[in-house]
Amino acid sequence: MAEIVNLNRARKARDKAAGKTDAAANRVTHGLTKAQREMAKAERERLSRLLDQTKRED
C-alpha cells in the first residue's frame, strides 16, 4: 500500500525548502561588504571588457 501523505504538511515543507534556497541566495548577495561588492563589480567589468576585446567582427 502507498504511504498516506498529509498534503498541507507536504505543501508547507516544499515552501519552506524553497524559502531556504532563496534565503541562501540573498545571504550571498546582501552579505558582502561594500568593498567586496565593488571588487566583484570591477572584476565583472574587467571580464566583460576582456570578452569584448576577443570578439571578431563579421
Secondary structure, DSSP 8 states (H G I E B T S, - for coil): ------HHHHHHHHHHHHHHHHHHHHHHHHSS-HHHHHHHHHHHHHHHHHHHHH----
